[in-house]
Amino acid sequence: MDKLINAGYGNCINSGKVISVVSIDSAPSKRLVSMAKDAGKAIDATQGRKTKSVIVMDDGYVVLSALVPDTIAIRFNDNIK
């Protein structure tokens, strides 16, 4: 059974659909976010804060989070035990 992971500020994501969690700092991740927004596949979970990580889902959706990737990774690893 898939579990929900807190992506920050009361937003949760399905752990079974996560492909990767990457930093927003690189040009390819910024391009990925731009393309997802154009396609209507971007989900903004930042609650108005600065985007620090991009969570790529297996269905093509991209979740923007205000948490750093390390924090999400720790939550992901703690949740799958």
HELIX and SHEET records of a PDB file:
HELIX    1   1 SER A   15  LYS A   17  5                                   3    
HELIX    2   2 ALA A   27  ALA A   39  1                                  13    
HELIX    3   3 PRO A   69  ASN A   79  1                                  11    
SHEET    1   A 2 LEU A   4  GLY A   8  0                                        
SHEET    2   A 2 ASN A  11  ASN A  14 -1                                        
SHEET    1   B 4 VAL A  18  SER A  23  0                                        
SHEET    2   B 4 SER A  53  MET A  57 -1                                        
SHEET    3   B 4 VAL A  62  SER A  65 -1                                        
SHEET    4   B 4 ALA A  42  ASP A  44  1                                        
END                                                                             
